[in-house]
Amino acid sequence: MDNSQAATAAVSPTDTAATPQGGMPGGDVLGDWMAQRVGPGAAPADKAGVVFLTQDVTDVSTIKRVREFLDNGLPVLVLGFERERYNSGYRPPWPHVLLGRTVDGKYAHRLQALAGALRVIFRHRPRLTDATILYARNIDQLLLALVMKLFISRRAEVAYEVLDIQPMFVAHGLRSFLLRLVERLCLTQVKLLVLSSPGFHRHYYAPTQKFRGPWLLVENKLPRVGLPERPKPAATVAAEIQPAGAQAAGTKPLMPPHRPWVIGYFGLIRGEQTVDLMHRLAQRLPDRLQIRFRGVLTTVDEKRFFKTLESCPNIVYGGRYDHPGELADMYAGVDFAWALDLENTEHNSRWLLPNRFYEAGYFGVPCLSVQGFEVDRLVRRHDVGWGFEPPLEDTMVRFFQDLTVEEYERKRQRLLALPDETFVAGEEIRALCRFFARRAATPMEKPPVEKGMQPHPAS
């Protein structure tokens, strides 16, 4: 997952689920449609329990999803591991059980951790017998969920959420073949597949895993709670009365050529190829371009990264940040959001929809992308950014040399005119929660044949 929320999440210290505040137009229709396709049911609210299995209880995307479930009135128990990474000192305020520690990418170690996790789960089985939904993230948690369904939570149905297709799943060789086989067998027991990008279904789950069951697109949009006010389009600002000398929201006072164009890369900083490209751009355009990093270094060599900073004064790193508290100020200081993920260009990077597209869009910052990638399809659909074709370095250098302020502002104002729902989570999450809440106490003996649940048109 391209998790741009690489920061300490602000979470309300309460275990009490909020009462749903109603839905957006069309939300009830989508929820009813989901229930009809996956099976009827009208479980009482006090019997609708979600057990959320996660690879990292401190991961910001996990915190976001749990908060969304709680805000929509679902009681949630989180079962999860810990990882030595950013936000590692965080402890959730909601009910949770720690299953142990795991390490990114080390599958042998994770198998041992799964065995230890099963012992913990069986010790807590009285809390799990009445669960109606087992919500699993990644293959490790899906295996645990299926064991739980077989021996403990027998009435529960399994939902499988995927935020990334890891390289091991698309590689050649025996290990990757066996991993895909295990996942394919597990998918036969999955009631609903939840994906953050339609590219994952189009390029992997449909053609490779032959998945024909129901699936739902839930994009990596911003959580509504805690968001600052969004900048306004120029037409809206002009129509309002501004104090004398005030700088209108959504406008940038000083533009090129009086200053460099500024690119922001905020979140999990990953991929040596990505950083190398940005380094070369900064070297070729020392007076025309500035690059600002904020977040956590992941698959980037730290020593090499800081040597790059020393050699290029127009590349700066501002450290970690508070999410969402610092987002508005961060995006107010840049002209573009970097959405070129070059780490796994043949699969995951090409198929995903990064969080930073939604963050940048909400704050009125156009995205830069690679032509043909899934995020570029989204950028082009809304006409709110620029896509580049290989050779990336040369085409991007020409772009920054030729770009006019007028062309930039046209894209930016179009971006600001899009509705908040383009970037902020809402209808799909509410529909997913309603589907969970109305699951029947006794699952159907034989579910109907499904053709696949299509992504919501508004996404």
Secondary structure as the mmCIF struct_conf table of DSSP 4:
data_model
#
loop_
_struct_conf.conf_type_id
_struct_conf.id
_struct_conf.beg_label_comp_id
_struct_conf.beg_label_asym_id
_struct_conf.beg_label_seq_id
_struct_conf.end_label_comp_id
_struct_conf.end_label_asym_id
_struct_conf.end_label_seq_id
STRN STRN1 ALA A 7 ALA A 9
HELX_LH_PP_P HELX_LH_PP_P1 ALA A 10 ALA A 10
BEND BEND1 PRO A 13 PRO A 13
HELX_LH_PP_P HELX_LH_PP_P2 THR A 16 PRO A 20
TURN_TY1_P TURN_TY1_P1 PRO A 25 GLY A 26
HELX_RH_AL_P HELX_RH_AL_P1 GLY A 27 VAL A 38
HELX_RH_3T_P HELX_RH_3T_P1 ALA A 45 LYS A 47
STRN STRN2 VAL A 50 THR A 54
BEND BEND2 GLN A 55 GLN A 55
TURN_TY1_P TURN_TY1_P2 VAL A 57 THR A 58
HELX_RH_AL_P HELX_RH_AL_P2 VAL A 60 ASP A 71
TURN_TY1_P TURN_TY1_P3 ASN A 72 GLY A 73
STRN STRN3 VAL A 76 GLU A 82
BEND BEND3 GLU A 84 ARG A 85
TURN_TY1_P TURN_TY1_P4 TYR A 86 GLY A 89
BEND BEND4 PRO A 93 TRP A 94
STRN STRN4 HIS A 96 ARG A 101
TURN_TY1_P TURN_TY1_P5 ASP A 104 GLY A 105
HELX_RH_AL_P HELX_RH_AL_P3 TYR A 107 ARG A 123
TURN_TY1_P TURN_TY1_P6 HIS A 124 HIS A 124
HELX_RH_3T_P HELX_RH_3T_P2 ARG A 125 ARG A 127
TURN_TY1_P TURN_TY1_P7 LEU A 128 ASP A 130
BEND BEND5 THR A 132 THR A 132
STRN STRN5 ILE A 133 ARG A 137
HELX_RH_AL_P HELX_RH_AL_P4 ASN A 138 PHE A 151
TURN_TY1_P TURN_TY1_P8 ILE A 152 ILE A 152
TURN_TY1_P TURN_TY1_P9 ARG A 154 ARG A 155
STRN STRN6 GLU A 157 VAL A 162
BEND BEND6 LEU A 163 LEU A 163
HELX_RH_AL_P HELX_RH_AL_P5 PRO A 167 VAL A 170
BEND BEND7 ALA A 171 ALA A 171
BEND BEND8 GLY A 173 GLY A 173
HELX_RH_AL_P HELX_RH_AL_P6 LEU A 174 LEU A 187
TURN_TY1_P TURN_TY1_P10 THR A 188 GLN A 189
BEND BEND9 LYS A 191 LYS A 191
STRN STRN7 LEU A 192 LEU A 195
BEND BEND10 SER A 196 SER A 196
HELX_RH_AL_P HELX_RH_AL_P7 PRO A 198 PHE A 200
HELX_RH_PI_P HELX_RH_PI_P1 HIS A 201 TYR A 205
TURN_TY1_P TURN_TY1_P11 ALA A 206 THR A 208
BEND BEND11 GLN A 209 GLN A 209
BEND BEND12 GLY A 213 GLY A 213
STRN STRN8 TRP A 215 LEU A 217
HELX_LH_PP_P HELX_LH_PP_P3 LYS A 221 LYS A 221
STRN STRN9 LEU A 222 LEU A 222
HELX_LH_PP_P HELX_LH_PP_P4 PRO A 223 PRO A 223
BEND BEND13 ARG A 224 ARG A 224
TURN_TY1_P TURN_TY1_P12 VAL A 225 GLY A 226
HELX_LH_PP_P HELX_LH_PP_P5 LEU A 227 PRO A 233
HELX_RH_AL_P HELX_RH_AL_P8 ALA A 234 ALA A 239
BEND BEND14 GLU A 240 GLU A 240
TURN_TY1_P TURN_TY1_P13 ALA A 244 GLY A 245
HELX_LH_PP_P HELX_LH_PP_P6 ALA A 246 ALA A 248
TURN_TY1_P TURN_TY1_P14 ALA A 249 GLY A 250
BEND BEND15 PRO A 253 LEU A 254
TURN_TY1_P TURN_TY1_P15 PRO A 256 PRO A 257
BEND BEND16 HIS A 258 ARG A 259
STRN STRN10 TRP A 261 ILE A 269
HELX_RH_AL_P HELX_RH_AL_P9 GLU A 272 ARG A 284
TURN_TY1_P TURN_TY1_P16 PRO A 286 ARG A 288
STRN STRN11 LEU A 289 LEU A 297
BEND BEND17 THR A 298 VAL A 300
HELX_RH_AL_P HELX_RH_AL_P10 GLU A 302 SER A 311
TURN_TY1_P TURN_TY1_P17 PRO A 313 ASN A 314
STRN STRN12 ILE A 315 TYR A 317
STRN STRN13 TYR A 321 HIS A 323
TURN_TY1_P TURN_TY1_P18 PRO A 324 GLU A 326
HELX_RH_AL_P HELX_RH_AL_P11 LEU A 327 ALA A 332
TURN_TY1_P TURN_TY1_P19 GLY A 333 GLY A 333
BEND BEND18 ASP A 335 ASP A 335
STRN STRN14 PHE A 336 TRP A 338
BEND BEND19 GLU A 343 ASN A 344
TURN_TY1_P TURN_TY1_P20 THR A 345 HIS A 347
HELX_RH_AL_P HELX_RH_AL_P12 ASN A 348 TRP A 351
HELX_RH_AL_P HELX_RH_AL_P13 ASN A 355 TYR A 362
TURN_TY1_P TURN_TY1_P21 PHE A 363 GLY A 364
STRN STRN15 CYS A 367 VAL A 370
TURN_TY1_P TURN_TY1_P22 GLN A 371 GLY A 372
BEND BEND20 PHE A 373 PHE A 373
HELX_RH_AL_P HELX_RH_AL_P14 GLU A 374 HIS A 382
TURN_TY1_P TURN_TY1_P23 ASP A 383 ASP A 383
STRN STRN16 GLY A 385 PHE A 388
BEND BEND21 PRO A 390 PRO A 391
HELX_RH_AL_P HELX_RH_AL_P15 LEU A 392 ASP A 402
HELX_RH_AL_P HELX_RH_AL_P16 VAL A 405 ALA A 417
BEND BEND22 LEU A 418 LEU A 418
HELX_RH_3T_P HELX_RH_3T_P3 ASP A 420 THR A 422
TURN_TY1_P TURN_TY1_P24 PHE A 423 PHE A 423
STRN STRN17 VAL A 424 VAL A 424
HELX_RH_AL_P HELX_RH_AL_P17 GLU A 427 ALA A 437
TURN_TY1_P TURN_TY1_P25 ARG A 438 ARG A 438
BEND BEND23 ALA A 441 THR A 442
BEND BEND24 GLU A 445 LYS A 446
HELX_LH_PP_P HELX_LH_PP_P7 PRO A 447 VAL A 449
HELX_LH_PP_P HELX_LH_PP_P8 MET A 453 HIS A 456
TURN_TY1_P TURN_TY1_P26 PRO A 457 ALA A 458
#
